[in-house]
Amino acid sequence: MGKNIRHFVRDSWLTASYYTGLSQLYHALVGRKRGIISYHNVLPVDKLSAFDTYNVDVTAAIFDKQLQFLKKHFRVQPIQEIENPNAKGIFITVDDGMRNNYEVLAPLLEKHGISALFAICPAMVDRQLPYIWRDHLFLLLCQAANQSVRLPFNDYQTLLPVPETPAGINNLTRQLKQYVYKQQLADIYGLVREICQKNGWDYEVLSPDELRYDFMTWPQIRALVAQGHRVASHTQTHRVLRFLSQEEKKVELEVSKQRLETELKQEVPLFVYPYGSRAEIDQVTVDAVQEAGYRMALMNVQQPNLSPLTFSQPRFAFPPISDSSHLHAIVSGYKFLFR
């Protein structure tokens, strides 16, 4: 069965289950009673461009509809209750701390009376690094569109073509991410500088979209806290924790916590893993987070199978859609029933 046919069958099944009340019955009896949803960027556009999104971008209109859906069908908990294991319902979290979080996303949360957890990398706010490494690579490759460049796949020995379209460049950026994971590279920002050096590029690149690529400022983050939102550490520089030495892990975990607490003048007991998958997180990493003084940590998987559960809290993401049947199946867990 082809991919398109499988998706059609799945979507038809979810729609039928929703409108016949089957998925609601499942949720009432055995479905998910507590869920944490992860967001990243909410953009004021009609249509999403081909960024290196990994399904993390959503339009403001769709985000607005998703919040309406959640309030109608589920109990959206205030973020202050996320550490309460008895608080049943849905929690909203937002990763990376891009400027759209303050200018676009937060006003929509306020419209619906919802508070959220914002995961922040202090080094990015302090401009120690201009962009998260994968975004930086995407922007550099966009400047080299339709040119031949040297990339690390074969030790920079062969000139490789850069696609002309953003969608093609997005796929090439994904290949570079796969390379990072295959090689288990700890110094991913060093890789960005190395690629620039091999091609004679300037390291700095102008952002084509400040809302999408630039980070919030400390005054903006403090304003979110004053509005009732919470802040979590997202490491210092958004590196892959599993690939780091114990000392590097300690720096990423402890320095980010200390920096956030200094700027916000309050305890920061929550941690959000930068990538959140089992490819990034092992038991050693979970132990390091606990030793760094956090009380809870959030992943991006349905069933982490790591302990303690407090430091491997599961999360899930929404696709950029507003279809009620599909969204209800995700939140209730009905979509994953036969996996």
N, C-alpha and C positions, 0 to 999 in steps of 0.2 A: 504494500500500500504506500503510495507516494506521500510526501510530507504534507502537501496541500490538502490531499484527501483526508489524511489523519486529522489535520486541524479542523477541517470542515465537520467531520464526524464528532470530534470532541466538542466543538462549539455548539453543534446542534444538540448534543446530549446535555450540555450544561444549561442551555436555554430551556429545553424541555423540563429538566429537573427543577429549575427555578420557578417556572410558571405553573407547574403542577404542584408545587409546594414540597417536593421531595428533598431538595437541598436544605430548606428551612427546617424540615422535620429532622434531618440528620444533625443539623447544628443544635437543635433543641435537646436531642437525646445524647449524642456522643461527640458533637463537634468541638472545635477549638473554643475554649472559654476565655483564654487570655492570649493576645497577640500583639506583636510589636512590628510596626510597618516602617520600612526605611525609605526615605526620599533623599534626593540630592539637589537637583536644580529645577526650579520652576521659572519658565521663561515667558515673557510677554510677546509671544509670536503666535501666528495662526497655524504654522506648520514647523515641525522640528527639522533642523538641518542635520546633515550627516556628521555629527561630532563623534568622538571616540566615547560614546555614551554608556555602552554596556547596559542599555535600557535604564539609564538613571536620569534622563531628562524628560520633562513633561511640560506641556503648555499650561499657562495660567488658567485657561478656560477648563481644561480637563481636570486640573488639580482642584479647582473650585467645585466641580461636579462630584469628584471623588469624596471630598469632605462632606458634601451634602448627603451622598450615599451612606457614608459611615455613620453620620448622625441619625439618619433615618432608620437604619437596620441594626446598628450595634451601639453599645455604650462606649463612648470615647472618654477615656479616663484623663483627668488632669495629670500632667507629667510628674507632679510632685509625688504621685502614688506609685511610681514605677518600681520602687524598692520594696513596696508592700506586696508580699507573695499572695495575700488574700484579695487583692484588688483585681477583679475580673473585668475584662473588657479590652479595649484597643488603646495602644499608646502610639504616638507619632514621634519618629526620630528623623533627623536631617543630618546628612554627612557632608563633611569637607569645608563648610563655611564660606561658600562663594557669595559674592555681593548680592546676587538675586535673592538669597535667603532673607536678607533684611528689607530690600526694596520691593520685592514682589511676593515672596512666599509668606513672610510674617504678617503683612496686612490681610491676606486671605485667611490665615489662622485666626486673627483678631475678629474678622467678620463673622466667623462661625463659633467664636468663643472657645477655641481649642489652644492648648499649650503644648509645647514640643521640647524635645531634647536635641540640642545642636552640638555635633561632634566637631571639634576644632583642632587644627594643627598650629600651635603657636608660632613656629618658625615661618609659616606662610603669612600669618598676620603681621609678623615683624619684618617681612620682606627679606628674610635671609635667603629664600629661594623664590624665584618669580612665579613659578607654576608647579603644580603636581607633575611629576616627571612624564607621565603618559600624555597629559595635555600639552606639555612643552614639546614633546616629540611630534605630536600632531601638528602644532603650529609651525614648527620648523619645516616639516615636510610640506605643509601647505605653501610655504614660501618657495619650495623647490619643485613645485608641481610641474610635471611634464619635462623634467630634467633627469639626467643620470647621476646617481650619487653612490657613495660608498657607505655600506652598512655592515654591522658586525657579523652577519650570518656566515660569511666565509672569510672571516678575519680581514675584512675590508679589501680583499684582493680584486674583486670584480665590481665593475660599475653596474648598478641596478636601476631600472627605470622607476621613477615616481609617477603614479597615476595622475591624470589631469583633474579628475573629479574629487570632491570631498569624500564621497562614498568609497572610492578606491583608496584614497589616502587613509581613511578610517580603517580599512582592512589591513593596510600595510602597518599601521600603528599596532593593530592587534597582533600581527606577526612578531613585532618587536617585543610586545608584552610576553608572548609565548616563549620567545628567546630568553628573556629575563628569568622566567620561571624554570625553563629547562636547565639553564646554567646556574640557577640559584644564586643570582647576583645580589650581593649585599649593597654594593655601591652603585645604585641605579642613577643617582645624580651625576656620579663620575662618568657613567656610560653616556649620558646626554652631552657632557662636555667633550668626551672623546669623539663622539659622532660629529660634533661641531668642528673639532680640530682636524679630523680626517677630511672634511669637506671644505675647510676654509670659511666656515660660517661664523657670524657673530653669535655669541651665546644668548644675548638679549634679543627678544623678538617682541614686537608690539602686539598687544592684545587686540583682536578684531571685535571683541565683544566683552566689555568690562563686567557686565552682569553674569556672564557665563564663566569667565576664566579668572577674574580678579577676586581677591578675598575681602571679606568684611574687615572693618577697622575695629580697634579695641572699643572706641566709643559706641559703635553700632552693636557690638556683642554685649557690652554692659547695658545698653538700652533694652535688648531682648530679655536679659535677666530681670530688669526692672519691670518688664511687662508680664512676668510670671513664668517665663520659659527657663529651662535649665541648660547647662553647658557640661559636656563631657570631653575628656581627652581623646584625641584621635591619633596619638603619638605626636612626636615633635615634627617629623618631616614626611610622614606617609610612606615609609619604606615597608618592605615585606618582612614582618618580624621573624618569621621562621628562618630566614636566610642570615640573620644577624648573630654575631657572637653574644654571649651572655652579657658582656660589658656594654655592647651596643644596644642590646635590648633594654638594659637598665637605664641608659641615657634617654632613649626614646620614650620610655614609660615615666621615669621620675622627673626629668627636666620639664616635660610637657605639663605634668601635673603641677609642679611648683610654679611654672610661668603663669598658668591659668589662675591659680590661687592668688598669686601676687596681683594680677591685673583685676580680678573680680572681687578680691578681698572676701572670699568665702571658700569653704571646702569644696573640692571637686572629687567626689568619690566614685564617679562613673567613668567607664572606659568603653570605647567602641573600636573594635579591631579595624584597621584601615581597609582590608579587603574582605575579611570575614569568612573566608572559605577554609575547608580543611587543607587546601594547598598552602595556606599561609599559617595555619594554627595547628600546633601539636600540643601535647601535654606539657612539655617544657615551657612553651610560650604562655600557656594558661597559668602555670605556676609562677612565672615571672611577673605576670600582671597582678596576681594576688600578693606577691612579695613586695610589689611597688606601693602598696597601701590603698588600692582601690577596694570597693565593696561589691561591685557588680561590673560585668563586662558583657557586651552584646556581640553576637556573631551574625552571619548572613545565611544560615542554613536552617532547615526544618528540624533535623534531628542531629544535634552536635555529637553525641556519644563521647563527651569529655566530662571530666569532673574537676571541681564541684560544679553543679548546674548553675550556680549563681554567677560563675565566671565564664559560662558558655551559653548565655541566654539566646535562644533562636530568634531570628527575625525573618521577615519576608518582604518582598517588594511588589508593587503594583506595576503592571504594564501601562503604557500611556494611553489608556482607554477609559471610557465611562460606561461601558455596558454592565448593567446591574447583575445579570446572571453570571457573568464571568467573575466580576469582583466578589460577589457573594460566595462563589465556589472557592475562591482563594482564601478569603477571611475565615470562612467556616471550616476549611480543610477538606471540603467535599471534592475539590478538584484532584486532590492527592490520594483519594480513597483507594484507587486500584493501582497505585504505583508500587 
